[in-house]
Amino acid sequence: MLERVDFRSAQREAFRSDVLEGLGAERKTLPCRWLYDDRGSELFEEITALPEYYPTRTETAILQDKAGAIAAFCGPRAVLVEYGAGAGVKTEILLGALENPALYVPVDIAGDFLAISAERIERRFPYIEIRPVVADFTDDFDLPADLPRLTPRVAFFPGSTVGNLDPLDAIAFLKRVRGHVGETGKAVIGVDLKKDVSTLLRAYDDAAGITAAFNLNLLERINTELGGDFDMGGFAHEARWNAERSAVEMHLVSRKAQSVAIDHRRFDFAAGETIHTESSRKYSHSEFRGLAEAAGWRVGDVWTDADDLFAVIGLT
């Protein structure tokens, strides 16, 4: 049985605190990290297979086409630390290309989903030790203390998740990653690049309604875990483009004037009022380079698709 490090007890209180604070603000918001409970993670995996959602298939193609070059960048005997590991499908491409990887450390907030993914990867790569860590990678946390210290560490952060973080939070995250892998460590990060707005909005508001279900699942989670009484039919999913921030925003829009009770507190919504649940920022190559350098990294190799929709970036 896989041994795993679990920080979920602290997460429960953090979830409660974030919900009460975010819904009590003048402009209601909830951190996107809470979208990814086990059900949310399952729905997100469905999103990645949708025809409108180009990031996953584009990044996957880059990883497949450039697997040898990316593995050479990482080097032999690497300890691979993945943040927001999810289903680990892209990870299998990289692990299969690496030269004698020493260890795989997947980090994810959804513990049960992480366990299933780790067990599947262990079956495919029985010669690689796997040490799952259940934690919120946007907060400070420690890697297991007994990880090899003389083996090169490589952080893997695919999926353009870095775009979900505000620039200052992204810099803080990249600094945390540097602390985890050390000054001689490396990172391989997926970055969604700027492109036409119509393509972006379709990717976050699919015709099948899977993204809507993913967004609305956050309210169901509040009802289940915090005893909320959200009317699930009283809110609708909406994707918006914020030109000032170069970001697609996801909102939950109140269909009517209503009131919601959570943990002995009541929150009022006007008709049309929204809860902002996620921003997904899109970068130019130069913008991301500036972000990485502000966190103490240097851009090494860059791998893109032919249309420059997406980039996999190696940092040193």
C-alpha positions in Angstrom: 0.0 0.0 0.0 1.2 3.5 -0.9 2.3 5.6 2.0 1.1 9.2 1.8 1.4 12.4 3.7 -2.0 14.0 4.5 -2.8 17.6 5.4 -6.6 17.4 5.0 -7.5 18.2 8.6 -6.0 21.7 8.2 -7.7 22.0 4.8 -11.2 21.6 6.2 -10.8 24.6 8.5 -9.2 26.6 5.7 -12.2 25.8 3.4 -14.7 27.0 6.0 -12.7 30.2 6.6 -12.3 30.9 2.9 -16.0 30.4 2.3 -17.2 32.6 5.1 -14.7 35.4 4.3 -15.2 35.2 0.5 -19.0 35.3 0.6 -18.9 38.0 3.2 -16.9 40.3 1.0 -18.5 43.2 -0.9 -17.6 41.4 -4.2 -18.2 37.7 -3.5 -15.4 35.3 -4.4 -14.2 31.8 -3.6 -10.6 30.5 -4.2 -10.4 28.2 -7.2 -8.5 25.6 -5.2 -11.8 24.5 -3.6 -13.2 23.5 -7.0 -11.1 20.4 -6.8 -12.6 18.0 -4.3 -12.9 14.4 -5.5 -16.0 15.1 -7.6 -14.6 18.3 -8.9 -11.4 16.5 -10.0 -13.4 13.9 -11.8 -15.4 16.6 -13.6 -12.2 18.5 -14.6 -10.8 15.3 -16.1 -14.0 15.2 -18.3 -13.4 18.8 -19.2 -9.9 18.0 -20.5 -11.4 15.6 -23.1 -13.9 18.2 -24.5 -13.4 19.4 -28.1 -13.5 23.1 -26.9 -10.8 22.6 -24.3 -7.6 22.9 -26.3 -5.0 23.2 -23.5 -4.9 19.6 -22.5 -4.6 18.0 -26.0 -2.1 20.8 -27.1 0.1 20.4 -24.0 -0.1 16.6 -24.2 1.0 16.7 -27.9 4.0 18.9 -26.9 5.0 16.5 -24.1 4.7 13.5 -26.5 6.6 15.2 -29.4 9.3 16.7 -27.1 9.5 14.0 -24.5 13.2 13.2 -25.2 14.2 16.8 -25.1 12.3 17.4 -21.9 13.7 14.3 -20.3 17.2 15.4 -21.2 16.5 18.8 -19.6 15.4 17.1 -16.4 18.4 14.8 -16.3 18.9 11.2 -15.0 17.8 9.9 -11.6 15.4 12.8 -11.0 13.0 13.1 -8.1 9.9 14.4 -9.8 7.6 16.5 -7.7 4.2 17.3 -9.3 1.9 20.0 -8.1 -1.8 19.5 -8.6 -1.2 16.0 -9.9 -4.8 15.2 -10.8 -5.1 12.1 -12.9 -1.5 12.1 -13.8 -2.0 11.3 -17.5 0.7 13.8 -18.6 2.9 12.6 -15.9 3.0 9.2 -17.4 4.4 10.7 -20.6 7.2 12.4 -18.7 7.9 9.4 -16.3 8.1 7.1 -19.3 10.7 9.4 -21.0 12.9 10.1 -17.9 16.2 8.2 -17.5 16.0 6.1 -14.3 13.7 8.4 -12.3 14.5 8.0 -8.6 11.1 9.0 -7.1 7.7 10.5 -7.9 6.0 12.8 -5.4 2.5 13.8 -6.6 0.9 16.6 -4.6 -2.9 17.2 -4.8 -5.7 18.6 -2.6 -8.1 15.7 -3.5 -6.8 12.8 -1.4 -9.0 10.0 -2.6 -8.6 11.0 -6.3 -4.8 11.3 -5.7 -4.7 7.8 -4.2 -6.4 6.3 -7.3 -4.1 8.1 -9.7 -1.0 7.1 -7.7 -1.9 3.5 -7.6 -2.5 3.5 -11.4 0.9 5.0 -12.0 2.5 2.6 -9.6 1.1 -0.3 -11.6 2.5 1.2 -14.8 5.9 2.1 -13.3 6.5 -0.5 -10.6 10.2 0.3 -10.5 9.6 3.9 -9.4 8.9 4.7 -5.8 5.8 6.9 -5.3 5.2 9.2 -2.3 1.8 11.0 -2.6 1.3 14.1 -0.5 -2.3 15.4 0.1 -1.9 19.1 0.4 -2.9 22.5 -1.1 0.1 23.5 -3.1 -1.0 27.2 -3.0 -0.2 27.2 0.8 3.1 26.4 2.5 3.7 22.7 3.1 6.7 20.5 3.6 7.7 17.6 1.4 8.5 14.4 3.2 11.7 14.9 5.2 13.3 11.6 4.0 13.3 12.3 0.3 16.8 11.8 -1.3 18.9 14.9 -0.8 21.7 14.2 -3.3 19.4 13.4 -6.2 18.4 16.2 -8.6 14.8 17.4 -8.0 12.5 18.5 -10.8 9.1 20.3 -10.2 6.4 19.4 -12.7 3.4 21.8 -13.0 1.5 21.1 -16.2 -2.0 22.1 -17.3 -1.5 25.9 -17.2 -2.6 26.0 -13.6 -0.1 28.7 -12.9 -2.6 31.0 -14.7 -5.1 30.4 -11.9 -2.9 32.3 -9.5 -2.7 36.1 -9.2 0.7 37.3 -10.3 1.9 37.9 -6.7 0.6 34.4 -5.7 2.2 32.9 -8.7 5.6 34.4 -7.7 5.1 33.1 -4.2 4.3 29.7 -5.5 7.4 29.6 -7.7 9.5 30.7 -4.8 8.0 27.8 -2.7 8.8 25.4 -5.6 12.4 26.7 -5.6 12.6 25.9 -1.9 11.3 22.4 -2.5 13.7 21.5 -5.3 16.7 23.6 -4.1 19.0 26.0 -5.9 20.2 23.3 -8.3 16.7 22.0 -9.0 14.7 22.5 -12.2 11.0 23.0 -13.1 8.9 22.1 -16.1 5.7 24.3 -16.3 2.8 24.4 -18.7 1.7 28.0 -19.7 -1.4 28.9 -21.7 -0.5 31.6 -24.2 -2.5 34.6 -25.3 -4.9 34.0 -28.2 -8.3 35.1 -29.6 -11.0 35.6 -27.0 -13.6 33.5 -28.8 -11.4 30.4 -28.5 -10.7 31.1 -24.8 -14.4 31.6 -23.9 -15.5 28.4 -25.6 -12.8 26.5 -23.6 -14.4 27.6 -20.4 -18.1 27.3 -21.3 -18.5 24.1 -23.3 -21.7 23.1 -25.1 -22.1 19.9 -23.0 -22.3 21.9 -19.8 -19.4 20.0 -18.1 -17.6 23.2 -17.0 -20.9 24.5 -15.6 -21.3 21.3 -13.5 -17.7 21.7 -12.4 -18.2 25.2 -11.3 -21.6 24.5 -9.6 -20.1 21.5 -7.8 -18.4 24.1 -5.5 -21.8 25.1 -4.1 -22.7 21.4 -3.6 -19.5 21.0 -1.7 -20.4 23.9 0.6 -23.8 22.3 1.2 -22.3 18.9 2.0 -19.2 19.9 4.0 -20.3 23.1 5.7 -24.1 22.6 6.0 -25.0 25.3 3.5 -28.4 25.5 1.9 -27.5 26.8 -1.6 -30.4 26.3 -4.0 -28.5 24.4 -6.8 -31.0 25.7 -9.4 -30.6 29.2 -8.2 -27.2 29.8 -9.8 -25.8 29.6 -13.3 -22.2 29.2 -14.6 -20.8 32.1 -16.7 -17.4 32.6 -18.4 -16.2 36.2 -18.9 -13.1 37.7 -20.5 -11.2 40.3 -18.3 -9.1 42.2 -20.8 -7.3 44.2 -18.1 -6.0 41.1 -16.5 -5.7 39.0 -19.6 -7.8 36.3 -17.9 -10.9 34.2 -18.5 -13.0 34.4 -15.3 -15.6 31.9 -14.1 -18.5 33.2 -12.1 -21.6 31.7 -10.5 -24.5 34.1 -11.2 -27.5 34.3 -8.9 -30.6 33.8 -11.0 -32.8 35.7 -8.4 -32.7 37.6 -5.2 -32.0 35.0 -2.5 -30.4 34.3 0.8 -28.1 31.4 1.8 -27.2 30.2 5.3 -23.8 28.7 6.1 -22.5 27.9 9.5 -25.0 30.1 11.3 -24.4 33.0 9.0 -26.6 34.3 6.3 -25.4 35.7 2.9 -27.8 37.8 0.7 -27.6 37.8 -3.1 -29.2 40.2 -5.5 -30.5 38.9 -8.8 -27.5 38.9 -11.2 -24.9 39.1 -8.4 -22.0 36.7 -8.9 -19.4 34.6 -7.0 -16.1 34.8 -8.8 -14.6 31.3 -8.6 -11.6 31.2 -10.9 -9.4 33.4 -13.1 -7.3 31.8 -15.8 -4.6 34.2 -16.9 -3.0 33.9 -20.3 0.7 35.0 -20.8 2.9 36.1 -23.5 6.4 34.5 -23.5 8.0 37.7 -22.2 5.4 38.1 -19.5 5.9 34.7 -18.1 9.7 35.1 -18.3 9.3 38.2 -16.1 7.2 36.3 -13.6 9.7 33.5 -13.4 12.7 35.8 -13.0 10.8 37.7 -10.2 10.7 34.4 -8.3 14.4 33.6 -8.8 14.2 31.3 -11.8 15.7 31.6 -15.2 13.9 30.4 -18.4 16.0 27.6 -20.0 14.3 25.6 -22.8 10.8 26.4 -24.3 8.7 23.9 -26.2 5.6 25.0 -28.1 3.1 23.7 -30.6 3.1 24.9 -34.2 0.4 27.5 -33.6 2.0 28.8 -30.4 -1.2 28.2 -28.4 0.6 26.7 -25.5 4.1 26.4 -24.1 6.0 23.9 -21.9 8.8 25.9 -20.2 11.9 24.6 -18.5 13.1 26.7 -15.6 16.5 26.5 -13.9 
